[in-house]
Amino acid sequence: MLYRFREAQAAELGLGTRADRRPRMASACKSLRECERWRGEILREISRKVSKIQDAGLTDYEVRDLNDEINKIMREKRHWENQIVALGGANYRRNVAMLDDDGKEVPGTKGYKYFGRAKDLPGVRELFQSRKNEEEEENQVLAYYKKFMNQGPAYYGDLDEDDGKLLAYEHEAEDEDWEEAYINVREALGLPSDTPTPKVPRSNVVVTQTVPSDSSNPPPPSSKRKAESQEDVEMHSEGDEPKKAKAETKNTTGPEALRSTVDADASRIHAQAAAAYIPFLDVEHLLPPKLPSHDEMEGVLLALRKKALVEEYFGDAT
């Protein structure tokens, strides 16, 4: 009764009330100043308990209980910090990583945390040790594969053809395969054994015969002037029809036309060489198929369309 009387008397004098007790729910406090005050009290309580958990005279059960209490108070502190932010106060919820002496993040600092002697409890020590072993293994694997990272083009074989040794080796392998394949074909066709082996058709032969473009190798200025003068003379001496014929010859003798003629000649040479060993096939049978041009395809489609329209409006003429 004396305690209640002193408490009522202090409330009347404004010295202290039951409001000094920390509310159970942080959301019930609507004053930012009070929230800051209760948060400070919680921090002091956490500091006392963390200092107490370092005591070597505590049993394992007491250490576990203290660690549970600290985690419970930490959750309460987080509620008060959320309420402070909701009331427009400072943001204390910044996630600052806990680091050890080496500057690495301490495992077990997220979620349920272990403080002081709680890290040496049976079962917890093995947990930290396993995480440490996993980190060491990851570091070893990273160190092993780090030497294979950020390699240049030589590591991936992009520069193997610069010295020409690889191309020479590939040509030798192609010649051996060609010789073996020719022997099999000769035996299958029953040709005499003294038949000479044809050469391997290589693509670089065709490339060397192509005419370079005007942009890469422009003609000398003297020859250009001579050509222009000859064109002027021909323009004055000849009529319109020779001009058209000249333009057509220019178009047909361009680089693309020469390239197509060279490709056709090379394919015909290969077909003739193959037909020499296969008597029952002609050269025309071994040539690649000739595809119709764009104009020919347009003509065929136009004829089919005309035929369809005639049959639609006039019926079948037959």
Stockholm file with secondary structure:
# STOCKHOLM 1.0

chainA/1-318         MLYRFREAQAAELGLGTRADRRPRMASACKSLRECERWRGEILREISRKVSKIQDAGLTDYEVRDLNDEINKIMREKRHWENQIVALGGANYRRNVAMLDDDGKEVPGTKGYKYFGRAKDLPGVRELFQSRKNEEEEENQVLAYYKKFMNQGPAYYGDLDEDDGKLLAYEHEAEDEDWEEAYINVREALGLPSDTPTPKVPRSNVVVTQTVPSDSSNPPPPSSKRKAESQEDVEMHSEGDEPKKAKAETKNTTGPEALRSTVDADASRIHAQAAAAYIPFLDVEHLLPPKLPSHDEMEGVLLALRKKALVEEYFGDAT
#=GR chainA/1-318 SS CHHHHHHHHHHHHTSCCGGGSCCSCGGGCCCHHHHHHHHHHHHHHHHHHHHHTTCTTSCHHHHHHHHHHHHHHHHHHHHHHHHHHHTTCCCCCCCCCCBCTTSCBCTTCSSSCCCGGGGGSTTHHHHHHHHHHHHHHHHHHHHHHHTTSSCCTTTTTTTTTSSSHHHHHHHHHHHHHHHHHHHHHHHHHTCCTTCCCCCCCCHHHHHHHSCCCTTTSCCCHHHHHHHHHHHHHHHHHSCHHHHHHHHHHHHHTSHHHHHHHHHHHHHHHHHHHHHTTCTTSCHHHHSCCCCCCHHHHHHHHHHHHHHHHHHHHHCCCC
#=GC SS_cons         CHHHHHHHHHHHHTSCCGGGSCCSCGGGCCCHHHHHHHHHHHHHHHHHHHHHTTCTTSCHHHHHHHHHHHHHHHHHHHHHHHHHHHTTCCCCCCCCCCBCTTSCBCTTCSSSCCCGGGGGSTTHHHHHHHHHHHHHHHHHHHHHHHTTSSCCTTTTTTTTTSSSHHHHHHHHHHHHHHHHHHHHHHHHHTCCTTCCCCCCCCHHHHHHHSCCCTTTSCCCHHHHHHHHHHHHHHHHHSCHHHHHHHHHHHHHTSHHHHHHHHHHHHHHHHHHHHHTTCTTSCHHHHSCCCCCCHHHHHHHHHHHHHHHHHHHHHCCCC
//
